[in-house]
Amino acid sequence: MTRRHHGGAGPAGEQPGAAAHTQHGAVLSALVALVLALSSVIYIAATAEDGTPGTSLDGNRPHQGSSAAPAAPASTRAWVGSWATAPVGGEPGTERDGLAGHSLRNVVHASTGGTSARVTLSNLYGQSPLTVTHASVALAAGPDTAAAAAGTMRRLTFDGSTRVVIPAGAQVVSDPAPLTIPHDATVLVTVYAPTPSGPVTYHPRARQMSYAADGDRSEDATGTPYTEQTPYWRYLTALDVLSSESTGTVVAFGDSITDGITSTVGANRRWPDVLWRRLSAAVAGGGHLPRYSVVNEGISGNQVLADGPGRPAENQSGTARFTRDALSHPDVKVVVIDLGINDILRNPRLADPDRITAGLRTLVRQAHARGLKVVGATLMPFKGHRGWTPAREAVRQQVNARIRSGRIYDAVADFDTSLRDPYAPRSLRPAYDSGDHLHPSDLGFRRMAETFDLRLLQGAGRAEL
């Protein structure tokens, strides 16, 4: 049998109106197919938004460099570093038992805000596995308290469990915790380890008071049991947030000047703190600048080339710790390096400017391998400090000349010019001097951040971590 053309009688045996019924059925089938196709598109988009890689219609991921433009994401949220510190060594007095049976409440200052938080705990200097059975994160009720803001206490998990064992020399990252952290907020991260696991990995010059309590008080929101104060950060080395207000992380990598050793305790006046506030204000004011967070990876006494004592080495050299402390943060865009003065001061012989600058170039090459921009700082004057000599001053001048020449870094922040005394350029200007003729005062740290050209943060690549 052959089907007649449209408009003719139907096939033999077909009842009147059957053709119209067939047409309606075809239309209905087309509508169902359209709904199914739209549902598939919505499913794929929703899956990609949740973080699972989407697929193309042929079941394969789109090829890199494909001419087809990807769909715009429904959200621009990304994980960025909000606070960080470097592990420095093992805490004296904790070599055998660690701080077993104590809750350690670290007080940290978040730069950028977000809707979820995760933390990194380090057992880098432990000699045995560290067993953490309870950890938490919360917003602080105030700037100088162990109490948590009402309703903000969140239990932390690790691969879904509240218990985690961190091998000696290792670190772990927690699961994301749903907690809205405003930018410029004070955050409490508490860790409880019930069994001996010394020594405790710590950062000794926090310039921030934290707390400790007997027993498992990890989720105590009152802060009342936290009767012990400490100037250390213990185990905690990073706080990341899922943020829509920042699109990347800037890492400040340096020595005691970056660590803010002479800044006011609890005031967050280190130069990276001020740099972030300045950048944030400029972006809020409509400036065409990148929306980056800033984290601080300074260690007092740190050198480009030389490690401290011990195994693993305490106060690891810049070249030894750079990958872990600078490059491992989420979505790093720019690294700012202010390092080298201790290589001059602490060398028992006269430091070699060739070796110092070669070490700095090694850091830059590692950053460039990740597609990152590197801004380098000139070394500030230190005449009047007990370690100053004319020969060491000559080395500083040689290193600075090479930095200014553009042969080391992608861009230069000239802290030397910004803080030196115009009438005695080998010395810090008195208002910027903390009194030891090496480290800046609060005003000096502020000057460093204020004279940092924010446009140097532009043009950064992307690190694929």
C-alpha positions as CSV (number, residue, x, y, z in Angstrom):
1,M,0.0,0.0,0.0
2,T,1.0,3.5,-0.6
3,R,0.2,6.5,1.5
4,R,-1.8,9.2,-0.3
5,H,-0.5,12.8,-0.5
6,H,-1.6,15.3,2.2
7,G,-5.3,16.3,1.6
8,G,-6.4,13.0,-0.1
9,A,-8.5,10.2,1.4
10,G,-6.8,8.1,4.0
11,P,-5.7,4.5,3.4
12,A,-8.2,1.8,3.0
13,G,-10.0,1.0,6.3
14,E,-9.0,4.4,7.9
15,Q,-11.9,6.1,9.6
16,P,-12.9,9.7,8.9
17,G,-10.7,12.1,11.1
18,A,-7.9,9.6,11.5
19,A,-5.6,11.8,9.5
20,A,-6.2,14.7,11.8
21,H,-5.7,12.4,14.8
22,T,-2.3,11.3,13.3
23,Q,-1.3,14.9,12.8
24,H,-2.2,15.7,16.4
25,G,-0.2,12.7,17.5
26,A,2.8,13.9,15.6
27,V,2.6,17.3,17.1
28,L,2.3,15.8,20.6
29,S,5.4,13.6,19.9
30,A,7.4,16.6,18.8
31,L,6.4,18.5,21.9
32,V,7.5,15.6,24.1
33,A,10.8,15.4,22.3
34,L,11.3,19.1,22.8
35,V,10.6,18.8,26.5
36,L,13.1,15.9,26.8
37,A,15.8,17.8,25.0
38,L,15.3,20.9,27.2
39,S,15.4,18.7,30.3
40,S,18.7,17.2,29.1
41,V,20.2,20.7,28.7
42,I,19.0,21.8,32.1
43,Y,20.4,18.6,33.7
44,I,23.8,19.1,32.1
45,A,23.9,22.8,33.1
46,A,22.8,22.0,36.7
47,T,25.4,19.2,36.9
48,A,28.2,21.5,35.8
49,E,27.1,24.1,38.3
50,D,27.4,21.6,41.1
51,G,31.0,21.1,40.2
52,T,30.7,17.8,38.2
53,P,32.2,18.2,34.8
54,G,29.5,18.6,32.1
55,T,29.5,16.7,28.9
56,S,28.8,17.6,25.3
57,L,25.9,15.9,23.5
58,D,28.1,13.2,22.1
59,G,29.1,12.2,25.6
60,N,32.6,13.7,25.4
61,R,34.0,16.8,27.1
62,P,34.5,19.7,24.7
63,H,38.0,19.8,23.3
64,Q,40.3,22.5,24.7
65,G,40.4,25.4,22.2
66,S,37.1,24.4,20.6
67,S,35.4,27.1,18.6
68,A,32.1,26.5,20.4
69,A,31.7,29.0,23.3
70,P,31.0,27.3,26.6
71,A,27.8,28.2,28.4
72,A,28.1,31.0,30.9
73,P,28.3,29.7,34.5
74,A,25.4,30.4,36.8
75,S,27.8,31.3,39.6
76,T,31.2,32.9,39.7
77,R,32.1,31.5,43.1
78,A,35.5,30.0,43.5
79,W,37.8,28.8,46.3
80,V,40.3,31.4,47.3
81,G,42.7,31.8,50.2
82,S,41.3,34.1,52.9
83,W,44.0,33.6,55.6
84,A,47.2,31.6,55.8
85,T,50.4,31.2,57.7
86,A,53.5,29.1,57.3
87,P,54.4,26.2,59.5
88,V,57.7,27.2,61.1
89,G,58.8,24.4,63.5
90,G,58.0,22.1,66.4
91,E,56.7,24.0,69.5
92,P,59.3,23.7,72.4
93,G,58.0,21.7,75.3
94,T,55.7,19.5,73.1
95,E,58.3,17.1,71.8
96,R,56.9,14.0,73.5
97,D,53.1,14.4,74.1
98,G,52.2,17.3,71.9
99,L,49.2,19.0,73.5
100,A,47.1,15.9,74.0
101,G,43.8,16.4,75.7
102,H,43.7,20.2,75.0
103,S,41.4,22.1,72.7
104,L,43.4,24.6,70.7
105,R,41.3,27.6,69.5
106,N,43.2,29.6,66.8
107,V,42.1,33.1,66.2
108,V,42.6,34.2,62.6
109,H,41.6,37.2,60.5
110,A,39.8,36.4,57.2
111,S,40.4,38.8,54.3
112,T,37.8,38.0,51.7
113,G,34.5,36.5,52.6
114,G,32.5,33.5,51.4
115,T,29.7,31.1,51.9
116,S,31.6,28.0,52.8
117,A,34.9,27.4,54.6
118,R,37.6,24.8,54.7
119,V,40.9,24.6,56.7
120,T,44.3,23.0,56.3
121,L,45.9,21.3,59.3
122,S,49.6,20.5,59.3
123,N,51.7,17.9,61.1
124,L,54.8,18.9,59.2
125,Y,57.0,18.8,62.3
126,G,55.3,15.9,64.1
127,Q,57.4,12.8,64.8
128,S,54.3,10.6,65.0
129,P,50.8,10.6,63.5
130,L,48.5,13.3,64.8
131,T,44.9,12.0,65.5
132,V,42.3,14.8,65.5
133,T,38.9,13.6,66.8
134,H,37.1,16.9,66.8
135,A,37.5,20.3,65.0
136,S,35.3,23.3,64.4
137,V,35.1,26.6,62.7
138,A,33.0,29.7,63.9
139,L,32.9,33.4,63.7
140,A,34.3,35.1,66.7
141,A,31.9,37.1,68.9
142,G,34.4,39.9,69.0
143,P,38.0,40.8,68.2
144,D,39.6,39.7,71.5
145,T,37.6,36.7,72.7
146,A,37.4,33.0,72.5
147,A,33.6,33.1,72.3
148,A,31.8,32.3,69.1
149,A,29.1,34.5,67.6
150,A,25.6,32.9,68.1
151,G,24.6,30.3,65.6
152,T,27.9,30.2,63.7
153,M,29.6,27.1,65.2
154,R,30.2,24.4,62.6
155,R,31.7,21.0,63.1
156,L,34.5,20.2,60.6
157,T,34.8,16.8,58.9
158,F,37.5,15.1,56.8
159,D,36.2,12.8,54.0
160,G,32.9,12.8,55.9
161,S,34.4,11.8,59.3
162,T,35.0,14.0,62.4
163,R,38.2,11.9,63.0
164,V,41.3,12.2,60.9
165,V,44.9,10.9,61.3
166,I,47.6,13.1,59.8
167,P,50.8,11.3,59.2
168,A,54.1,12.9,60.4
169,G,55.3,15.4,57.8
170,A,51.9,15.7,56.2
171,Q,48.8,18.0,56.1
172,V,45.1,17.6,55.4
173,V,42.3,19.8,54.1
174,S,38.9,19.6,55.7
175,D,35.6,19.1,53.9
176,P,33.8,22.4,53.1
177,A,31.6,23.7,56.0
178,P,28.6,25.8,55.3
179,L,29.4,29.0,57.1
180,T,29.0,32.6,55.7
181,I,32.1,34.5,56.6
182,P,32.0,38.2,56.0
183,H,35.2,39.8,54.6
184,D,37.4,41.4,57.3
185,A,36.0,38.9,59.9
186,T,37.6,37.2,62.9
187,V,37.3,33.5,62.7
188,L,37.9,30.7,65.3
189,V,39.3,27.4,64.3
190,T,39.5,24.8,67.1
191,V,41.4,21.5,67.0
192,Y,41.2,18.7,69.6
193,A,43.7,15.8,69.7
194,P,43.2,13.3,72.5
195,T,46.4,11.3,72.2
196,P,50.1,12.2,72.4
197,S,51.5,13.3,69.1
198,G,54.4,15.6,69.6
199,P,55.8,17.9,68.7
200,V,53.1,20.5,67.7
201,T,53.6,22.2,64.3
202,Y,53.3,25.9,65.0
203,H,53.8,29.5,63.8
204,P,55.4,31.3,66.8
205,R,55.1,35.0,65.9
206,A,51.4,35.2,65.2
207,R,50.9,38.8,66.5
208,Q,47.5,37.5,67.5
209,M,46.3,36.0,70.8
210,S,44.8,32.5,70.5
211,Y,43.5,30.2,73.2
212,A,43.6,26.7,74.8
213,A,41.3,24.8,77.1
214,D,41.5,21.5,78.9
215,G,39.4,18.7,77.4
216,D,37.3,18.6,74.3
217,R,35.8,22.0,74.1
218,S,35.8,22.2,70.4
219,E,32.2,23.3,70.0
220,D,32.0,25.4,73.2
221,A,30.6,28.7,72.0
222,T,30.9,30.6,75.3
223,G,34.7,30.6,75.3
224,T,34.6,30.3,79.1
225,P,36.8,27.2,79.3
226,Y,39.6,28.9,77.2
227,T,41.6,30.2,80.1
228,E,45.0,29.9,78.5
229,Q,46.2,32.5,76.0
230,T,49.0,31.9,73.5
231,P,50.8,34.0,70.9
232,Y,51.1,31.0,68.6
233,W,49.0,29.5,65.8
234,R,49.0,25.7,66.2
235,Y,48.4,23.0,63.5
236,L,46.3,25.5,61.4
237,T,48.0,26.8,58.3
238,A,45.1,28.0,56.0
239,L,41.5,29.1,55.8
240,D,39.9,29.0,52.4
241,V,36.5,30.3,51.5
242,L,34.1,29.7,48.6
243,S,33.8,33.3,47.4
244,S,31.9,35.3,44.9
245,E,33.7,38.6,45.9
246,S,37.2,37.4,45.0
247,T,38.5,35.9,41.8
248,G,42.0,34.8,43.0
249,T,44.6,34.8,45.7
250,V,47.7,37.0,46.2
251,V,50.4,35.4,48.3
252,A,52.8,37.6,50.2
253,F,56.0,35.6,50.7
254,G,58.8,36.8,52.9
255,D,60.5,37.1,56.2
256,S,59.8,38.9,59.5
257,I,58.9,42.1,57.7
258,T,56.1,40.3,55.9
259,D,55.3,38.3,59.1
260,G,54.7,41.7,60.8
261,I,56.9,40.9,63.8
262,T,56.7,44.5,65.1
263,S,53.1,45.3,64.3
264,T,50.5,45.8,67.0
265,V,49.2,42.5,68.4
266,G,45.6,41.8,67.4
267,A,45.3,44.8,65.2
268,N,46.1,43.2,61.8
269,R,48.5,45.9,60.7
270,R,51.0,43.8,58.9
271,W,51.6,45.2,55.4
272,P,49.8,42.3,53.6
273,D,46.7,43.1,55.8
274,V,46.8,46.7,54.8
275,L,47.4,45.8,51.2
276,W,44.3,43.7,51.1
277,R,42.1,46.5,52.7
278,R,43.5,49.0,50.2
279,L,42.8,46.7,47.2
280,S,39.3,45.9,48.5
281,A,38.5,49.6,49.0
282,A,39.8,50.5,45.5
283,V,37.7,47.8,43.9
284,A,34.6,48.8,45.9
285,G,35.2,52.4,44.7
286,G,35.0,51.4,41.1
287,G,38.7,50.9,40.4
288,H,39.4,48.6,37.4
289,L,41.5,46.3,39.5
290,P,41.5,42.5,40.1
291,R,39.3,41.3,43.0
292,Y,41.9,39.3,44.8
293,S,42.3,38.1,48.4
294,V,45.7,38.4,50.1
295,V,47.3,35.8,52.4
296,N,50.5,36.1,54.4
297,E,53.3,33.5,54.1
298,G,56.0,35.4,56.0
299,I,58.4,33.6,58.5
300,S,60.5,35.6,60.9
301,G,64.2,35.0,60.2
302,N,63.5,33.3,56.8
303,Q,66.2,33.3,54.2
304,V,66.2,32.6,50.4
305,L,68.9,30.0,50.6
306,A,69.6,28.6,54.1
307,D,67.4,26.3,56.2
308,G,67.2,26.4,60.0
309,P,68.3,23.5,62.1
310,G,66.6,20.1,62.6
311,R,65.1,17.4,60.4
312,P,62.8,18.4,58.9
313,A,64.4,21.8,58.9
314,E,62.8,24.4,61.0
315,N,62.3,27.7,59.3
316,Q,62.9,26.2,55.9
317,S,64.5,28.3,53.2
318,G,62.4,30.2,50.7
319,T,63.5,27.8,47.9
320,A,62.6,24.8,50.0
321,R,59.2,25.9,51.1
322,F,58.0,28.0,48.1
323,T,55.9,25.3,46.4
324,R,54.1,24.4,49.6
325,D,53.7,27.8,51.2
326,A,53.2,30.0,48.1
327,L,52.0,27.9,45.1
328,S,49.6,25.4,46.8
329,H,46.9,28.0,47.7
330,P,43.7,27.9,45.7
331,D,43.6,29.9,42.5
332,V,46.8,31.8,43.1
333,K,47.3,34.7,40.7
334,V,50.2,36.7,42.0
335,V,53.1,36.1,44.4
336,V,54.8,39.1,46.0
337,I,58.3,38.3,47.3
338,D,60.1,40.3,49.9
339,L,63.0,38.1,50.9
340,G,66.8,38.4,51.1
341,I,67.7,40.7,54.0
342,N,68.4,37.7,56.3
343,D,70.7,36.1,53.8
344,I,72.8,39.3,54.2
345,L,72.4,39.6,58.0
346,R,72.7,36.0,59.1
347,N,75.5,34.8,56.8
348,P,78.6,34.3,59.0
349,R,80.7,35.4,56.0
350,L,79.9,38.2,53.6
351,A,76.8,37.2,51.6
352,D,77.2,36.6,47.8
353,P,74.7,38.8,45.9
354,D,75.0,36.4,42.9
355,R,73.7,33.5,45.0
356,I,70.9,35.5,46.6
357,T,69.6,36.7,43.2
358,A,70.0,33.3,41.7
359,G,67.8,31.9,44.5
360,L,65.2,34.6,43.8
361,R,65.2,33.7,40.1
362,T,64.6,30.0,41.1
363,L,61.4,31.1,42.9
364,V,60.3,33.1,39.9
365,R,60.8,30.2,37.6
366,Q,58.7,28.0,39.8
367,A,55.9,30.6,39.8
368,H,56.1,31.1,36.0
369,A,55.8,27.3,35.5
370,R,52.3,27.7,37.1
371,G,51.4,30.7,35.0
372,L,51.8,33.2,37.9
373,K,53.0,36.8,38.0
374,V,55.7,37.6,40.5
375,V,56.2,41.1,42.0
376,G,59.5,41.5,43.9
377,A,60.3,44.0,46.6
378,T,63.6,45.9,47.1
379,L,65.4,45.2,50.4
380,M,64.9,48.1,52.8
381,P,67.7,49.8,54.7
382,F,68.9,48.7,58.1
383,K,71.7,51.0,59.2
384,G,71.7,51.3,63.0
385,H,70.8,47.7,63.4
386,R,73.4,45.7,65.3
387,G,74.1,43.6,62.2
388,W,74.8,46.5,59.8
389,T,78.2,46.9,58.3
390,P,79.4,48.9,55.2
391,A,80.2,45.6,53.5
392,R,76.7,44.2,54.1
393,E,75.2,47.5,52.9
394,A,77.1,47.1,49.7
395,V,75.6,43.7,49.1
396,R,72.1,45.1,49.8
397,Q,72.7,47.8,47.2
398,Q,73.9,45.2,44.6
399,V,70.8,43.0,45.2
400,N,68.5,46.0,44.9
401,A,70.2,47.2,41.7
402,R,69.5,43.8,40.1
403,I,65.9,43.8,41.3
404,R,65.3,47.3,39.9
405,S,66.9,46.3,36.6
406,G,64.0,44.0,35.8
407,R,66.2,41.0,35.4
408,I,64.6,39.1,38.4
409,Y,60.9,39.8,38.8
410,D,58.0,40.6,36.5
411,A,57.4,43.9,38.4
412,V,59.0,45.7,41.3
413,A,57.6,47.2,44.5
414,D,60.3,49.6,45.7
415,F,59.9,49.5,49.4
416,D,63.5,50.7,49.9
417,T,62.7,54.1,48.2
418,S,59.3,54.3,50.0
419,L,60.7,53.9,53.6
420,R,64.2,55.1,53.6
421,D,65.2,58.4,55.3
422,P,65.7,61.0,52.5
423,Y,68.4,62.6,54.5
424,A,70.1,59.3,55.5
425,P,69.1,56.8,52.7
426,R,70.9,53.8,54.4
427,S,68.5,54.1,57.3
428,L,64.7,53.8,57.7
429,R,62.9,57.1,58.1
430,P,62.4,57.5,61.9
431,A,58.6,57.5,61.7
432,Y,58.7,54.2,59.8
433,D,61.2,52.6,62.2
434,S,59.9,50.3,65.0
435,G,63.0,51.2,66.9
436,D,65.3,48.3,66.0
437,H,66.3,50.0,62.7
438,L,65.3,46.9,60.7
439,H,61.6,46.3,61.1
440,P,58.9,48.9,60.3
441,S,56.5,50.4,62.8
442,D,52.7,50.2,62.2
443,L,53.1,53.4,60.2
444,G,55.9,51.8,58.2
445,F,53.9,48.8,57.3
446,R,51.1,51.0,56.3
447,R,53.5,53.0,54.1
448,M,54.6,49.8,52.4
449,A,51.1,48.9,51.4
450,E,50.1,52.4,50.4
451,T,53.0,52.8,48.1
452,F,52.5,49.4,46.5
453,D,51.1,50.2,43.0
454,L,47.9,48.1,42.8
455,R,48.2,48.0,39.0
456,L,51.1,45.6,39.5
457,L,48.6,42.9,40.4
458,Q,47.0,43.1,36.9
459,G,48.0,40.8,34.0
460,A,48.3,37.7,36.1
461,G,48.0,34.2,34.7
462,R,46.1,31.3,36.2
463,A,47.5,28.4,38.3
464,E,45.9,25.1,37.6
465,L,45.9,23.3,40.9
